[in-house]
Amino acid sequence: MPWASVGTGWVLAEYTNGTPAKHAATTLYLVSPRGTRYPLYAWRASPNIAPDLLAWSGDKTRALFSTGTSGELAQLDLRTGKLTWFRLAGQASAIGYTMPDGLNIPGIRLTATGATLARYSLTGKLVKGLRLVSNAAA
């Protein structure tokens, strides 16, 4: 893997040739600006859908995935292939990684009275609430 070359123009992409009726593996690829594909991780063929790629950290070492409905997240260490599952505290929804390096995860938690935007650690622990938006009439 040419990690030293990874930068502008490189992308992460998920691919499967499966359908709801015919399950197939889903593979995460690192794709060079010239179109060379490097497989990084594969989810086995299963009736469960592979997590959706949500974000790539700015330091290019991690990828964040969402399972959608369950609120569960997965973080993949792109160099080791280690996949870690977790949830954001307070049932928040992840937005992506913080910039520039992706050392935290911004998330939003919606309630009947408004929304809280917060910063979470890479393991899902609340680091700091950033803002509360209220639905109450002014």
C-alpha positions as CSV (number, residue, x, y, z in Angstrom):
1,M,0.0,0.0,0.0
2,P,1.6,3.3,-1.0
3,W,0.6,5.2,2.2
4,A,3.2,7.9,1.7
5,S,1.6,8.9,-1.6
6,V,-2.0,9.1,-0.3
7,G,-3.3,12.7,-0.4
8,T,-5.2,15.0,-2.8
9,G,-7.2,13.1,-5.3
10,W,-7.3,9.8,-3.5
11,V,-10.7,8.5,-2.4
12,L,-12.3,5.7,-0.3
13,A,-15.1,3.8,-2.0
14,E,-17.3,0.9,-1.1
15,Y,-18.4,-1.6,-3.8
16,T,-20.6,-4.6,-4.0
17,N,-22.3,-6.4,-6.8
18,G,-24.9,-7.8,-4.5
19,T,-28.7,-7.1,-4.6
20,P,-31.4,-7.5,-1.9
21,A,-32.2,-10.9,-3.4
22,K,-28.6,-12.0,-4.0
23,H,-26.1,-11.2,-1.2
24,A,-22.5,-10.5,-2.0
25,A,-19.5,-9.2,-0.2
26,T,-18.9,-5.4,0.1
27,T,-15.3,-4.2,-0.2
28,L,-13.8,-0.9,0.8
29,Y,-11.2,0.3,-1.6
30,L,-8.6,3.1,-1.5
31,V,-8.5,4.5,-5.1
32,S,-5.6,6.5,-6.5
33,P,-6.1,9.6,-8.7
34,R,-5.1,7.3,-11.7
35,G,-7.8,4.8,-10.7
36,T,-5.7,2.1,-9.1
37,R,-7.8,0.2,-6.5
38,Y,-6.3,-1.1,-3.3
39,P,-8.7,-3.3,-1.3
40,L,-8.6,-2.4,2.4
41,Y,-11.5,-4.3,4.1
42,A,-14.3,-6.6,3.1
43,W,-17.6,-7.4,4.7
44,R,-18.9,-10.9,4.0
45,A,-22.0,-11.5,2.0
46,S,-24.9,-11.3,4.4
47,P,-28.6,-10.3,4.6
48,N,-27.4,-7.5,6.8
49,I,-26.2,-4.5,4.8
50,A,-22.5,-3.5,5.2
51,P,-22.2,-0.2,7.1
52,D,-22.2,3.0,5.0
53,L,-19.0,5.0,4.6
54,L,-19.6,8.2,6.5
55,A,-16.2,9.9,6.6
56,W,-12.4,9.6,6.1
57,S,-10.2,11.2,8.7
58,G,-8.1,14.2,7.6
59,D,-4.9,12.3,8.7
60,K,-6.0,9.5,6.3
61,T,-5.6,6.8,8.9
62,R,-9.3,6.0,9.8
63,A,-12.7,5.6,8.2
64,L,-16.0,6.1,9.9
65,F,-19.1,4.0,9.1
66,S,-22.7,4.2,10.1
67,T,-25.2,1.3,10.3
68,G,-28.0,3.8,9.8
69,T,-31.1,2.8,11.8
70,S,-29.4,1.3,14.9
71,G,-27.2,4.3,15.6
72,E,-24.1,2.0,15.8
73,L,-20.9,3.3,14.3
74,A,-17.8,1.5,13.2
75,Q,-14.3,2.9,12.9
76,L,-11.7,1.2,10.7
77,D,-8.0,1.7,11.2
78,L,-7.0,1.7,7.6
79,R,-3.4,0.5,8.2
80,T,-4.2,-2.4,10.6
81,G,-7.6,-3.4,9.4
82,K,-9.0,-3.3,12.9
83,L,-12.7,-2.5,13.0
84,T,-14.1,-1.0,16.3
85,W,-17.9,-0.7,17.0
86,F,-19.4,2.0,19.2
87,R,-22.2,4.5,19.7
88,L,-22.0,8.2,20.5
89,A,-23.1,9.1,24.0
90,G,-26.7,10.3,24.4
91,Q,-27.8,8.6,21.2
92,A,-26.3,11.3,19.0
93,S,-25.8,10.9,15.3
94,A,-22.3,11.3,13.9
95,I,-21.7,13.9,11.2
96,G,-18.1,12.9,10.3
97,Y,-14.6,13.7,11.6
98,T,-13.4,17.1,12.9
99,M,-11.0,18.9,10.7
100,P,-8.1,19.0,9.9
101,D,-6.9,15.7,11.2
102,G,-10.1,13.9,12.4
103,L,-9.2,13.6,16.0
104,N,-12.8,13.9,17.2
105,I,-16.3,13.2,15.9
106,P,-18.9,15.9,15.7
107,G,-22.4,14.7,16.4
108,I,-25.9,16.0,16.8
109,R,-28.6,15.0,19.2
110,L,-32.2,15.9,18.4
111,T,-34.8,16.3,21.2
112,A,-38.4,17.7,21.4
113,T,-36.9,21.0,22.6
114,G,-34.1,21.4,20.2
115,A,-30.7,20.1,19.1
116,T,-27.3,19.8,20.7
117,L,-24.2,19.8,18.6
118,A,-21.3,18.3,20.4
119,R,-17.8,16.9,20.0
120,Y,-17.1,13.2,20.8
121,S,-14.0,11.2,21.3
122,L,-13.0,8.5,18.7
123,T,-14.6,6.0,21.1
124,G,-18.0,7.9,21.3
125,K,-17.5,9.6,24.7
126,L,-18.9,13.2,25.0
127,V,-16.0,15.7,25.0
128,K,-17.9,19.0,24.9
129,G,-21.3,20.2,24.0
130,L,-20.9,23.0,21.5
131,R,-24.3,24.5,21.0
132,L,-27.9,24.2,21.9
133,V,-30.6,25.2,19.4
134,S,-34.0,25.6,20.9
135,N,-37.4,25.0,19.2
136,A,-39.1,27.2,21.8
137,A,-40.8,30.3,20.5
138,A,-38.8,33.5,21.0
